[in-house]
Amino acid sequence: MTNRVVMNMDEQGCWTIYSDEPIEFFVVNDHCPDDRVYQQEVEVGVEKVREQLGTDMVGHFGDSFFETRTNFGKRPPATRKLEVVK
């Protein structure tokens, strides 16, 4: 079986990483050149991964849902409704 890794973002925007087997997981942030590599803790266990995935469908890049959205799921740019006053 392939080792699965799940990144779950909670309601506050914090990430928790889950993996079937032990792994080393690193986050690289080029916005902070003096502190750009951070090792993330990983919750390990097949049951933990299974619980995170639940019974939800798993989408894939290029699937039919993706094809119905524009710009990778983002809304198109808004049109200006206000005019600049001189």
N, C-alpha and C positions, 0 to 999 in steps of 0.2 A: 504494500500500500504506500502511496505517496504521502510524505509529510505535509500536512496542511498548516498554514499560518493564517490567522484571522486578526485584522486590525479593527477594533471596535471603538467608535467615537461616542462618548456618552453625551448626555444633555448639556453639559458644561463645555463640551469641546475637547475633553481630555481623552487620550488614547490609552487603551489597554491592548496588549498583544497576547495572543493565545497560540499555542503550537501543540501538535500531537506529540512531538518529541523535543528534547532539549535542543535549543539553538542559541546562537549569539545574534542579537538584533541590534543594529546601529542606525541612528538617525543622523544624517549629515545636513547641516544648515549653513549654506554659503553666505547667509546674511550676517553671520557672526564669525568672521574669519579667525578670531582669537579663541573661540570656543565652539568650533563647528561640528565636532563629532561627539555624540552622546550615546552611551550604551543603555538601551531600554530593558527593563525587567520583562520577563516573559512568563506567563502562566502556562504551565505544561500539563497536558493530559488530554487523551482522546475524548473523554466525556465533556471536558470544558469546551473544546472546539465544537463538538456536536451540539452542546447547549447554546452556544453563540449562533450557530447556523440555523438551528431550529428546523422548522418545516418550510421556511421561506424559499421561493424560487431563487436560483442563482443566475444572475444576468451575466452576459459576456460582452466584451467589446465587439461591436458590429452586429449584435443581435437585433431582432425586430423592434424592440423598445428603443434601442440606441438609434436605429435608423429613422424613427419618427421624431426625434429631437434634433434641434439644430445646435451647432457650436458646442458639442459635448454636453448637452443637457442644459445649457444656459439659455436664458431668454434673449431674443434679438435686442439690439440696442434701442433704447427708447427714443422717440422723436421729441424735439424741443416743443414745449407748449408756451414758454415764456419768451418775451422779446427783451433784448438789452435796451435799457433806457439811456439816452444820451443827454 
